[in-house]
């Protein structure tokens, strides 16, 4: 018997709930995971943007399960962990099973979110995995001097400006960064081991290499439990249930159609618009790494 079936067995039978059908609540976790979504960004994931959807999903009075629809290239590790931990906290409080569904992509932090499910499903062509950590930036040494700009930077603390993009890279700073990345990688791998347990197949060197696999291969590796879409699996597990999508509350400007559309950046300063557009480029690059 699967984890979700054991949890479902503890819930009241359909007939005990009255005439109303039971509900499987769906929470969509779509987008790049970031602590600071721009005012014009769509689908950014962090613990604040998804809190309202999660609480509404788990508070449903006819709830028999929660489904996470994950479509994300990853992003900020702390926000990934906070959202996943929040899912587990609510699941424990309500004693309901959580099913996670990988759509186009559940990579890096996106896969970390999927591991919040008691079971994980994917399409055979989904891209799954990328259990690793990445840090990127630019080296701009000499750029300001080329344009006659003098940068004035004052600090207290020898390590306050590690890896400053306008200064030459130092070996000791790179070593420090690798240490931080290694610690985060260990935490990520530990979460996957805790959540997947003996379902994982294969050597750690392969599973935690940062590689990404199709959903079909991910089943073989034990990264997901089976193939299937959200609706097909829910129809099989809970044939009498209704599917209710819990959408996150949108900002006022978005509800009025003044952000993220034809009114791109309406009300934003020029610098904010530039920052927002740069963030949009970075988000686009996050998807492009996986050919999407």
N, C-alpha and C positions, 0 to 999 in steps of 0.2 A: 504493500500500500504506500502511495506517495505521500510526501509531507502535506500537500494540499488536501488530499483525500482524508488523511487523518484529522486535519483541522475541520474539514467540512462535516465529518461524522459527529463532531461535538456541537454543531449548530442545530437549531430547531429544524424539524422537518417542514417541508413546504406547507403541508396541511395544518401545521401548528401555528403558522403565521397568519392565518385567515385567508381570505380570498385573493388578496393582492399578491402579485408575482414577486419572487425574490429578485434582488438586483445585484449585478456585477458592475461596480463603479470603475470607470476607466480614467486614468490620469495620463495626459500626454506630456512626456518629457522630451520636447523637441528643441533642438538648437545647441549653440555653443554654451558651455558652462562657464560663467564669468561672474565675479562679484560686483562688477560695475557696468551693467548694460547701458549702452548709449540711449539717449532719449528717442532715437529713431530706430533702434534695433528691434527686430522681430524674433520671438521665440528664444530669448536668452533664458538660461536655466540658472537659478541660484535658490538658496533656501528661502529667500523672501518672495521671489516671484511665484514659487510653487506652493507656498504654505496654504493659501486659501483653497486651492484645488485639492490638496491632500486632506485637509481637515473636512471639507465637504464630502469628499469621497468616503472617508472612514466613518463619518457621522450618519450615513444613510441608515434609516431605521429598518430597512429590509435587506441589509447587506449580507451577501454570502461569500463574496470575494472581491478583491481589488486587483485590477489589471493595470500594469504600467506599460504604456506604449512608448518605447525608447527609440529615438532617432537623433543621435548626437555623435560628433567627432571627439568629444571630450572637452577639456579646458582646465579650469582652476581645480587643483586637487582638493583643497580644503572645502570648497563649495560642493564638490562631488560627494565627499564624505559626509558633510552635514545633511545633504538631501537624503542620501541613503540611510543614514542613522535615523533621520526623522521618519522615514517610511517604516523602519523596523520598530521604532518606538510606538507608532500608531497601530501597527499590526499586532504587537504584543498586547496593547491596551484593549483592543477590540476582539482579539482572538479570532482573526479571520486570515485565510490564506492570501498570499500575494503572488500573482503570476506576472512575469515580465516577458515582454515581447519585443524582440529586436526587429526593427523595420529595415530601412536601407543600411543603417550604420549604427553599431553600438561599439564604439572604439574608445580605448583609453578610459577617461572618466565616464563615457557613455556606457561602457561595459561594467564599470564599478557600480553605476546606478542599477543596471540590470541584475547584478548580484544581490540587490536588496530583495529580489523576488525569491520565494521558496522554490519555484521552478522557473526555468528560462526556456523560451521557445524562440525560434527564428525561422525565416524563410530560407530555403536552400541557397538562395543567391545573396542573402544578407552578408554584410561584412562585420565580423565579430572579433574582438580581442584587443590587440595593441596594448598589452599589459606592460606599460613602461612609463617613463617620465621624460619630458623634453623641456628644454629651456632655449629660447632663441632671442636674438637681438642683432644690433648692427654695430660695427666699428666705424666711428666717424672721426678718427684721429686726423687732424690736419684740415678738416672741412671748414671750420670757422676761420682759421688763419687764411685760407684761400680767398675768403670773401672779406677779409679785413675786420673780422668780428673778434673782440676780446671777451673771453669767458672768465668770470670771476666767481670762484668757488671757495667757500671757507667752511671748515669743519672742525669739530672737536671729537677726537676719537680716530685712531689710526685706520680703522677698517670701515669708516662711515661711508665711503664711496667706492666700495668694491665694484669692479667691472663697469666703471663709468665709461659710457660709449665714446666720450671725447678724449679719453686718456689711453695711452698704450696698455694693452692687455698684460697682466702680470701672471706668471706661472702659479704663484701661491693663491691668487684669486680664483683661477680656473680649478685648482685642486680643491679649494673650499667649495666651489659650486658642485663639483662632482660628488663631494661628500653629502651635500644636501640632497642632490638628486638620488643618490644611493639610498638614503634613509627613507625618502618618499616612496621609492620603488619597493623597498622592503615592506612598508606599511600597506601598499597596494596589493602586493603578492600575499601578505598575511590575511587581508580581508577576503581575497578570492579563496584562499585555502579554508578559511573559517566557514565561508558560505557554501562552498562547493564540496568540501570534504573529500570522501573517497570516490566521488563521481569523477574527479579529475583523472585523466589518463595521459601518460607521457611524462617526460623528464621536466624538471623545473627550468632547466636551461632552454628548453623549447617553449614551454607554456608562457614563461615570463620574459621572453626575448624582445617583446615589443612587436612581434609579428602579428599580422591580421589574417584571418581565415574566412572562407565562406561559411555560411550557416551549416551546410552539409558536413564540412570538415570539423567545424566546432562541435558537432554532435559526437563525432568519433573521439575528440579530445576531452569530452566531458565538460566543455565550457558551456554548453547548452544541453537541455534535457530532451528536446525533440524538435521536429519541424512542424510548422503550422502557423496559420494566421490567428490573430486575436479572436475574430468572430468564429472561426471554425473550431478552435479549441474550447472556447466558452460554450458554444452550442453543444459540444460533445460532453463537457463536464457538467454543465448546468443547463439542460435543455429547456427548462421552464423559466429561466431567468431573463429579465430585461437588462439591456446594456444602457447604462447612464454615464455620459461623459461629464466629468467635473472639470470645467475650464477655469484657469486662473483669472482672477479679476484683472482687467486691463486698466492702465492709467487713463485719467479723464481725457487727455488729448487724443489717445488712441481710440477711445469710445466715440469721440466726436469726429473721427476721421482726419485729424489734423497732424498726425505723426505717422511716419513710415509709409506714406503714400504720396499723392500729388503735392501735398503741403509739406514736403520733406524738410524737417528741421524748422518749421514755422515757429517763430518766437525765440529761436536760439541765436546766440551771438555768433559772429564769424568764426571765432576760435573754437566754440563748441561744435559748430557744423563741421569744421575741419577735423576735429578729434573724432566726431561721430563717423565721418566718412573713412578715416583711417582705421577705426575699429571695424567698420563694415568690410574693409579690405582684408584685415586680419582674419575675420570670421570666415570670409570666402576662402581664404588660403587654408584654413583648418579643414574645410570640406574637400578642397581640391587635392590635399595630400592623399586622399583615398579615391581619387578619380571621380568625385561627385560634384 
